[in-house]
Amino acid sequence: MIWKSLRLLVTAYVGVAVFSGTVSATPAKEAPWLPEAAAYRLTLFLGNLEPLPWSEIATAWSEPHRNSEFSGGALDRLESASNVDAAPLLGAIEKQDRQALFAEATRLIARRIEEELDRALIAENPTAARQAVQTGRELYRAFADGITAADPEAARDIGLAWLDLNSSAGSSGVLGAGAVSADKQTMVTAGAVISDYLGQNYLVDAFAPRETLTPLPETAARGGAVIDLAPSLPPGSDIFDQDPLPRLVLNFEERGIDEADLPLVAYGDMLFDSAQIFGSPARDLGIACSTCHNRSDVNQRLFIPGASHQPGAIDVDGAFFNPIFNDRRDDPIDIPSLRGLRFTGPYGRDGRFASLRDFTRNVIVGEFGGEEPTPFMLDAIVAYMLEFDFLPNSMVTADGRLTDTAPDAARRGEAIFNRPFAGLGGKSCASCHLPDGNFLDRQAHDIGSAAAPYADARAGAFDTPTLLGTVYTAPYFHDGSLPTLAAVVDWFDETKSLGLTDTERADLTAYLETVGSADAPYQVFDGENTAFRLAFSELTTFASTLNTLLPRRDATHILLLTDTVAADLSADASTMSNLAARPEVYALAERLAEVGAAVRAGDWESAETHWAAFQTQAAAIDERAF
């Protein structure tokens, strides 16, 4: 081989680590992954889970990852475009040998990089050489963050080497035979920088046998030094807001009250959008309450491999977010809507929390590994969530009856909904989904939708969900196993022997769709009322709570606010359609960060000065913030 063999630099536990400093709750999109690199990163990520999902590891190599731009998986690509043997990797998967899996997956990617560098050197034209270098560089991306964490200086040298390779491969110097051209010599030299480093410097004990896995967050050891590795989500993940964006209905807004006049609620609104209240890795990845619950509703696109079995579902008590909270059960749940939250207790899919405050504290500390929230934080976030209201629906009255605007089929379905059935123990659908009680009874019932985990188990009872707004929260049941409301009707008819005719099924479905509908379910944007303007208004409202916090000299809660809002202002500025105003927003974010810096230094006079300047600047650019 022309290039020296590449050896491991990336630890098997590259997926999660301690990360310090301010991070934004606004996630950034990433470039597409090559199938082999994607499969490798999925392997490292899934390999950190306990228990390890071996079937998902196999799938990661045999099929393209979710939302991949490639039609085939890594093994298909290896078979069609590579001479690298995947047998050792497949053997490790078959034997379910974790350490061998990490080692063989890393060797495979290393050999693929070597293969592409070989192709670049012997290419007969610049286009082929440049393509080979580009492919090698995209494969190297699987290792890049580990190298950067282990040895930043070497990472910089390797980055320059890739630039040299790309530049020399794209020139005519790679053509011809005989004497080695200057460009070809540059390629040899640049390739040696990469191969020599990877061949001589690596995480010595990365694949040493381990009796037990260290609880996350994990760090990698190299030469006795601890190296923090930035957390990352694997390819196929999606934590972005859904589109169209759900409409947020807040009780105080409907009453004409400005949120800026409700500092406790406004601070809670900020906390709901803040990743800072969680522990790593959620905090460092920008995951907040609003990530799963877009504007109090359900983020139907959210997906994290190993934690989600389908979009809109998440296992919040698995190994990823808080290992000490890991229940070792593969039990992702469909994300519930939080609309009308003050009416829908008890809380949790199985109704295990009677108190919204206790439930919220468990989400922060138990599920996502955050520090114990202060009483003020819990007061604030609960106060905000209690303002969530249901979507207005002119076809249903406040006591759950259909209005004259409802379709005829729904009216016929309403009679079926209220009809007692022997298969329901003489009860009706309305017995649990009380129309005059927001279509719920605040109890848990075992309807047989979950298989018993063991003999005589009584673990299949789930909290009765409201039917309001359900048209927009598909799929249905606790695990999202039923895709439509029609499927829900079919399930009850078949499992409870209701004996409905096809027409009755359709009418009952029409009734559920009418009750679950809304007059205006989505946020409406136009040329000036943009997503950024909405975010800008929210963030400046969050900041308005400084009018209350600064006089109280409440450093703890001020810093949480400034760290959150300043980072999000900067991140959201990149979405502005008014490019000319973008620098002003960056400057505004910096001004808020200066408030935080002054508070950290105990300089309250400067903090007040920066806050006054922030308010003046925000008012000045408000009309241009779109």
C-alpha positions in Angstrom: 0.0 0.0 0.0 1.2 3.5 -0.7 0.0 5.0 2.5 0.9 3.8 6.0 -1.9 1.9 7.7 -4.2 4.1 9.7 -4.7 3.3 13.3 -7.3 4.4 15.8 -7.4 7.9 17.2 -11.1 8.0 18.1 -12.2 6.5 21.4 -15.1 4.0 21.3 -17.0 6.4 23.6 -16.8 9.4 21.3 -20.5 10.1 21.5 -20.9 11.8 24.9 -18.8 13.9 27.2 -18.7 16.9 29.6 -19.0 20.2 27.8 -18.7 23.6 29.4 -19.8 27.1 28.5 -22.9 28.6 27.0 -24.7 26.6 24.4 -27.7 27.5 22.3 -31.0 25.8 22.4 -31.3 26.4 18.7 -29.8 23.3 17.0 -27.7 23.7 13.8 -28.2 21.6 10.7 -25.3 19.4 9.6 -23.9 18.3 6.2 -24.9 14.9 4.9 -22.9 11.8 6.0 -21.4 9.2 3.7 -22.9 5.8 4.4 -19.8 4.3 5.9 -19.1 7.3 8.2 -22.8 7.5 9.2 -22.8 3.8 10.1 -19.6 4.3 12.1 -21.0 7.2 14.1 -24.2 5.3 14.7 -22.1 2.4 15.9 -20.3 4.5 18.4 -23.5 6.1 19.6 -25.6 3.0 19.9 -22.6 1.1 21.4 -22.7 3.4 24.4 -26.2 2.4 25.3 -26.9 -0.2 27.9 -28.3 -2.7 27.0 -26.7 -2.4 23.6 -29.3 -2.6 20.8 -27.5 -5.1 18.5 -30.2 -5.3 15.9 -30.0 -1.6 15.4 -26.2 -1.9 15.1 -26.7 -4.4 12.3 -29.3 -2.2 10.6 -26.9 0.8 10.8 -24.5 -1.0 8.4 -27.0 -2.8 6.2 -29.5 0.1 5.6 -29.2 3.8 5.0 -29.8 5.9 8.1 -33.0 7.8 8.4 -33.2 10.7 6.0 -30.0 9.7 4.3 -29.3 11.2 0.9 -28.1 7.8 -0.3 -30.3 4.9 -1.4 -28.0 2.2 -0.1 -26.4 1.4 3.2 -22.7 1.1 4.1 -22.4 -2.5 3.2 -23.8 -1.9 -0.2 -21.4 0.9 -0.8 -18.5 -1.3 0.4 -19.5 -4.1 -1.9 -19.9 -1.8 -5.0 -17.1 0.7 -4.5 -14.5 -0.7 -2.2 -12.2 -3.6 -1.7 -12.2 -3.3 2.1 -13.4 -6.5 3.8 -16.4 -6.1 6.1 -16.2 -9.7 7.4 -14.4 -8.8 10.7 -17.0 -6.2 11.5 -19.9 -8.5 10.7 -18.3 -11.2 12.8 -18.1 -8.8 15.8 -21.8 -8.0 15.4 -22.7 -11.6 15.1 -20.8 -12.5 18.3 -22.2 -9.4 20.0 -18.7 -8.4 21.1 -18.8 -4.7 22.1 -15.0 -4.1 22.1 -14.4 -6.0 18.9 -17.3 -4.0 17.3 -15.6 -0.7 18.1 -12.2 -1.9 17.0 -13.3 -3.5 13.7 -15.6 -0.5 12.8 -12.7 1.9 13.4 -10.3 -0.2 11.3 -12.8 -0.4 8.5 -13.2 3.3 8.2 -9.4 3.8 8.5 -8.8 1.4 5.6 -11.5 3.1 3.6 -9.6 6.4 4.0 -6.4 4.7 3.0 -8.1 3.3 0.0 -9.3 6.7 -1.2 -5.9 8.3 -0.7 -4.4 5.5 -2.8 -6.9 6.2 -5.5 -6.1 9.9 -5.4 -2.4 9.3 -5.9 -2.8 7.0 -8.9 -5.7 8.9 -10.5 -5.2 9.7 -14.2 -7.0 13.0 -14.2 -7.6 15.8 -11.7 -11.4 15.2 -11.4 -10.9 11.6 -10.3 -8.1 12.6 -7.9 -10.2 15.4 -6.4 -13.2 13.1 -5.9 -11.1 10.5 -4.1 -9.6 13.1 -1.8 -13.1 14.5 -1.1 -14.4 11.0 -0.3 -11.5 10.4 2.0 -12.0 13.7 3.8 -15.7 12.9 4.3 -14.8 9.5 5.8 -12.3 11.2 8.0 -15.1 13.3 9.4 -16.1 10.3 11.4 -12.8 10.7 13.4 -12.4 14.5 13.3 -14.0 15.6 16.6 -12.1 12.9 18.5 -8.8 14.1 17.0 -9.6 17.7 17.8 -10.4 16.8 21.4 -7.3 14.6 21.8 -4.7 16.9 20.0 -5.9 20.2 18.7 -2.5 21.1 17.2 -2.4 17.8 15.2 -6.0 18.3 14.2 -5.0 21.7 12.7 -2.1 20.1 10.8 -4.3 17.3 9.5 -6.9 19.9 8.4 -4.2 21.8 6.4 -3.0 18.5 4.9 -6.5 17.8 3.6 -6.5 21.3 2.0 -3.2 20.6 0.4 -4.4 17.3 -0.9 -7.5 18.8 -2.4 -5.5 21.6 -4.0 -2.9 19.4 -5.5 -5.3 16.8 -6.6 -7.3 19.4 -8.6 -4.3 20.5 -10.6 -2.8 19.1 -13.8 0.2 17.9 -11.8 -1.4 14.6 -11.1 -1.3 13.7 -14.8 1.5 12.0 -16.6 4.2 9.4 -15.7 7.8 9.4 -15.1 9.2 12.1 -12.8 7.1 13.0 -9.8 5.4 16.3 -10.3 5.4 19.0 -7.6 1.7 18.5 -7.2 2.0 14.8 -6.8 4.8 15.3 -4.3 2.5 17.6 -2.3 -0.1 14.9 -2.3 2.5 12.4 -0.9 3.6 14.8 1.7 0.1 15.8 2.8 -1.0 12.2 2.9 1.9 11.4 5.1 0.9 14.0 7.6 -2.4 12.2 8.0 -1.2 8.7 7.9 1.9 9.3 10.1 -0.2 10.9 12.8 -2.9 8.3 12.8 -0.3 5.6 12.7 1.7 6.8 15.7 -0.6 8.7 18.0 -3.9 7.2 19.1 -5.9 6.7 22.3 -3.9 3.9 23.7 -6.5 2.2 25.8 -9.5 2.9 23.6 -10.2 -0.7 22.9 -8.6 -2.3 26.0 -10.9 -4.9 27.6 -13.2 -3.4 30.2 -15.0 -5.4 32.8 -17.7 -2.7 33.1 -18.8 0.4 31.2 -18.1 3.7 32.9 -21.4 5.6 33.5 -22.0 8.5 31.1 -20.9 11.2 30.6 -17.9 9.3 29.3 -14.4 10.7 28.7 -11.6 9.2 26.8 -8.1 8.7 28.3 -5.0 9.2 26.1 -1.6 9.0 27.6 -3.0 9.3 31.1 -4.8 12.6 30.3 -8.5 13.0 30.4 -10.0 14.4 27.2 -13.4 15.9 27.1 -15.3 14.9 23.9 -18.1 17.2 22.8 -21.5 15.3 22.7 -23.1 14.7 19.4 -26.2 13.1 18.0 -25.7 10.4 15.4 -26.7 10.6 11.7 -30.4 10.3 11.3 -31.3 12.4 14.3 -33.8 15.2 14.1 -34.4 17.6 16.9 -35.7 20.5 14.8 -39.1 22.1 15.2 -41.8 20.7 13.0 -43.1 22.5 10.0 -45.7 24.0 10.0 -45.1 25.3 13.5 -48.1 24.6 15.9 -50.0 27.6 17.1 -49.5 28.4 20.8 -52.6 29.4 22.7 -51.9 31.0 26.0 -54.7 31.9 28.4 -53.2 35.3 29.4 -52.7 36.3 25.8 -56.3 35.5 25.0 -57.3 37.8 27.8 -55.2 40.6 26.4 -52.4 40.5 29.0 -48.9 41.2 27.9 -46.4 38.5 29.0 -43.9 41.2 29.9 -46.3 42.2 32.7 -46.1 38.6 34.1 -42.4 38.2 35.0 -42.9 34.8 36.7 -44.7 33.4 33.6 -42.1 35.1 31.3 -39.2 33.5 33.2 -41.0 30.2 33.1 -41.4 30.6 29.3 -37.6 31.1 29.1 -37.0 28.0 31.1 -39.2 26.0 28.9 -37.0 27.0 25.9 -33.7 26.7 27.8 -31.4 23.7 27.5 -29.5 25.1 30.5 -31.8 23.5 33.0 -30.9 20.0 31.9 -27.7 18.0 32.3 -25.3 16.7 29.7 -25.9 15.6 27.0 -29.3 17.2 26.6 -28.0 20.6 27.6 -25.0 20.5 25.3 -27.1 19.4 22.3 -29.6 22.2 22.8 -32.4 20.0 23.9 -35.1 21.9 25.9 -38.7 21.2 26.9 -39.8 22.9 23.8 -37.7 20.5 21.6 -40.2 17.8 22.3 -43.2 20.0 22.9 -43.1 22.6 20.1 -45.2 25.5 21.4 -47.0 23.3 23.9 -47.8 20.6 21.3 -46.0 17.6 19.9 -42.9 17.6 17.9 -43.8 15.0 15.4 -40.4 15.0 13.6 -38.2 14.5 16.7 -36.1 11.3 16.3 -32.9 10.1 18.0 -31.6 6.6 17.1 -31.5 4.3 20.0 -34.0 6.5 21.9 -36.8 6.7 19.4 -38.6 3.9 17.6 -40.3 6.3 15.3 -40.6 10.1 14.8 -42.4 11.9 17.6 -41.4 9.3 20.2 -38.6 9.2 22.8 -37.4 6.9 25.6 -36.7 9.4 28.4 -35.6 6.8 30.9 -33.0 5.0 28.8 -29.2 5.1 28.9 -28.7 8.2 26.8 -29.9 11.2 28.8 -29.3 10.2 32.4 -27.7 6.7 32.9 -28.5 6.7 36.6 -32.2 6.9 35.6 -31.8 4.1 33.1 -34.6 1.5 33.6 -33.0 -0.9 31.1 -36.3 -1.1 29.2 -36.7 -0.3 25.5 -39.9 1.6 26.0 -40.1 4.9 24.1 -43.4 6.7 24.4 -45.3 8.9 22.0 -44.7 12.5 23.0 -47.9 13.9 24.6 -49.3 17.3 23.9 -49.3 19.7 26.8 -52.2 21.8 25.6 -54.7 22.5 28.4 -52.3 21.1 30.9 -54.1 22.5 33.9 -57.1 20.3 33.0 -55.2 17.1 32.2 -53.7 15.8 35.4 -52.5 13.4 36.7 -49.3 13.6 34.7 -47.1 11.1 32.9 -48.4 8.5 30.4 -49.4 6.3 33.3 -50.6 9.1 35.5 -47.9 8.4 38.1 -47.6 12.1 39.2 -50.6 13.9 40.7 -48.6 17.1 41.0 -47.4 19.0 37.9 -44.7 20.4 40.0 -43.4 17.0 41.0 -43.7 15.8 37.4 -41.7 18.8 36.2 -39.0 18.3 38.7 -38.7 14.7 37.7 -38.3 15.6 34.0 -35.5 18.0 34.9 -33.6 16.0 37.4 -34.5 12.4 36.8 -35.1 12.1 33.0 -32.6 14.7 31.8 -30.0 14.7 34.6 -30.2 18.4 35.5 -29.3 20.0 38.8 -32.0 20.4 41.4 -34.1 23.4 40.2 -34.6 26.2 42.7 -38.1 26.8 44.1 -38.4 29.9 41.9 -37.5 28.0 38.8 -40.2 25.4 39.5 -42.7 28.1 40.4 -42.0 29.9 37.1 -42.1 26.9 34.7 -45.2 25.5 36.2 -46.9 29.0 36.1 -46.0 29.2 32.4 -47.3 25.7 31.5 -50.5 26.2 33.4 -51.3 29.0 30.8 -51.4 26.4 27.9 -54.9 26.3 26.5 -56.5 24.0 24.0 -56.8 25.1 20.3 -60.2 26.9 19.7 -62.6 24.7 17.8 -65.9 26.3 16.7 -67.5 22.9 16.1 -67.4 21.9 19.8 -68.9 23.8 22.8 -67.1 24.3 26.1 -69.1 21.4 27.6 -68.2 19.1 24.7 -71.3 19.2 22.5 -71.1 19.5 18.8 -72.3 22.8 17.3 -74.4 23.4 14.2 -71.3 23.7 12.1 -70.3 20.1 12.7 -70.8 17.7 9.7 -73.7 15.2 9.7 -71.4 12.2 9.9 -69.9 13.6 13.2 -73.3 14.0 14.6 -74.1 10.4 13.9 -70.8 9.5 15.4 -71.6 11.5 18.6 -74.5 9.1 19.2 -72.2 6.1 18.8 -69.6 7.7 21.1 -72.2 7.9 23.9 -73.7 4.4 23.3 -72.9 1.8 25.9 -71.2 -1.4 24.6 -71.1 -4.8 26.2 -67.4 -5.1 25.0 -66.7 -2.0 27.2 -68.3 -3.5 30.3 -71.5 -1.6 29.6 -69.7 1.7 29.3 -69.4 4.0 26.4 -66.4 5.9 24.9 -67.8 8.9 26.7 -67.5 7.1 30.1 -63.7 7.7 30.0 -63.5 10.6 27.6 -66.1 12.8 29.4 -67.3 15.5 26.9 -68.0 18.0 29.6 -64.6 17.3 31.2 -62.4 18.2 28.3 -62.9 14.6 27.0 -61.0 12.9 29.8 -61.7 11.5 33.3 -58.3 12.1 35.0 -57.9 8.3 35.6 -55.7 5.6 34.3 -57.2 2.5 32.5 -55.8 -0.8 31.2 -57.5 -1.2 27.8 -55.1 -3.9 26.6 -53.0 -1.6 24.5 -49.7 -2.7 26.1 -48.6 -6.3 26.5 -48.0 -7.4 30.1 -44.3 -7.4 30.8 -44.6 -10.4 33.1 -47.2 -12.8 34.5 -50.0 -11.1 36.4 -48.5 -7.7 35.8 -50.8 -4.7 36.3 -48.5 -2.3 34.4 -50.7 -1.7 31.3 -52.8 1.2 32.7 -52.4 4.6 31.0 -53.8 8.0 31.8 -56.9 8.8 29.7 -55.8 11.4 27.0 -58.0 14.3 26.0 -59.5 14.1 22.5 -59.1 17.8 21.9 -56.6 18.7 19.3 -55.9 15.1 18.5 -56.1 15.6 14.7 -52.6 17.2 15.0 -51.0 14.8 17.4 -50.9 11.5 15.3 -49.9 8.7 15.8 -51.9 7.5 18.7 -51.7 5.4 21.9 -48.9 5.5 24.4 -46.4 4.0 21.9 -47.7 5.7 18.8 -48.7 2.3 17.3 -51.8 3.5 15.6 -51.3 6.0 12.7 -54.8 7.5 12.4 -58.0 8.1 14.3 -59.7 5.6 12.0 -57.1 3.0 13.1 -58.0 3.8 16.7 -61.7 3.2 16.0 -60.8 -0.1 14.2 -58.7 -1.2 17.1 -61.5 -0.7 19.6 -64.1 -2.3 17.4 -61.9 -5.4 16.8 -60.4 -5.8 20.3 -63.6 -5.0 22.2 -66.0 -6.7 19.9 -68.1 -3.5 19.5 -69.8 -4.9 16.3 -69.7 -1.6 14.4 -70.7 -1.5 10.7 -68.4 0.1 8.2 -70.7 3.2 8.2 -70.6 3.4 12.0 -66.8 3.2 12.0 -66.7 6.0 9.5 -69.2 8.1 11.5 -67.3 7.5 14.8 -64.1 8.5 13.1 -65.7 11.6 11.8 -66.8 12.5 15.3 -63.3 12.0 16.7 -61.8 14.1 13.9 -64.3 16.9 14.5 -63.7 17.0 18.3 -59.9 16.8 17.6 -60.0 19.6 15.0 -59.2 23.3 15.4 -60.0 26.5 13.6 -56.4 27.7 13.3 -53.9 25.0 14.4 -50.7 26.5 12.9 -48.7 29.6 13.3 -49.1 31.8 10.2 -46.0 33.6 8.8 -45.6 36.1 5.9 -42.9 38.3 4.5 -42.4 40.4 7.7 -44.1 38.3 10.3 -41.4 35.7 10.1 -40.2 32.9 12.3 -37.3 35.1 13.4 -39.7 38.0 14.4 -41.6 35.5 16.5 -38.4 34.3 18.2 -37.1 37.9 18.6 -40.3 38.9 20.4 -40.2 35.9 22.7 -36.5 36.4 23.5 -36.8 40.1 24.3 -39.9 39.2 26.5 -37.8 36.7 28.3 -35.1 39.3 28.9 -37.8 41.7 30.3 -37.7 39.7 33.6 -34.4 41.4 34.3 -36.5 44.4 35.4 -37.5 42.2 38.3 -34.4 40.2 38.8 -31.8 43.0 38.7 -33.3 45.0 41.6 -33.4 41.8 43.6 -29.7 41.1 42.9 -30.7 37.6 41.9 -27.5 36.5 40.3 -28.4 32.8 40.0 -31.5 33.4 37.9 -30.1 36.3 36.0 -27.2 34.3 34.7 -29.4 31.4 33.7 -31.4 33.9 31.7 -28.6 35.8 30.1 -26.7 32.6 29.1 -29.9 31.2 27.5 -31.2 34.3 25.7 -27.9 35.7 24.5 -27.0 32.4 22.9 -30.4 32.0 21.3 -30.5 35.5 20.0 -27.2 34.9 18.2 -28.3 31.5 16.8 -31.7 32.8 15.6 -30.1 35.8 13.9 -28.9 33.5 11.2 -32.5 32.8 10.2 -33.3 36.5 9.5 -34.6 37.5 6.1 -33.5 41.1 6.7 -29.7 40.6 6.3 -28.9 44.2 6.9 -30.3 44.0 10.4 -28.4 40.8 11.3 -25.3 42.5 12.8 -27.5 44.6 15.0 -29.0 41.4 16.5 -25.6 40.0 17.1 -24.6 43.2 18.9 -27.8 43.0 20.9 -27.0 39.4 22.0 -23.5 40.6 23.0 -25.1 43.4 25.0 -27.1 40.9 27.0 -24.0 38.7 27.5 -22.4 41.8 29.0 -25.2 42.0 31.5 -24.3 38.5 32.5 -20.6 39.2 32.6 -21.1 42.2 34.9 -23.3 40.2 37.2 -20.6 37.4 37.4 -18.1 40.1 38.4 -20.5 41.5 41.0 -20.6 44.9 39.1 -24.3 45.6 39.5 -24.0 49.2 38.3 -22.5 48.0 35.0 -25.2 45.3 34.7 -27.9 48.0 35.0 -26.2 50.1 32.4 -25.9 47.3 29.9 -29.5 46.3 30.5 -30.7 49.8 29.8 -28.7 49.8 26.6 -30.1 46.5 25.6 -33.7 47.8 26.0 -32.9 50.8 23.9 -31.2 48.8 21.1 -34.0 46.2 21.1 -36.7 48.9 20.7 -34.7 50.5 17.9 -34.4 47.3 15.8 -37.8 45.8 16.6 -39.4 46.9 13.3 -36.4 45.6 11.3 -36.2 42.3 13.0 -37.7 39.9 10.4 
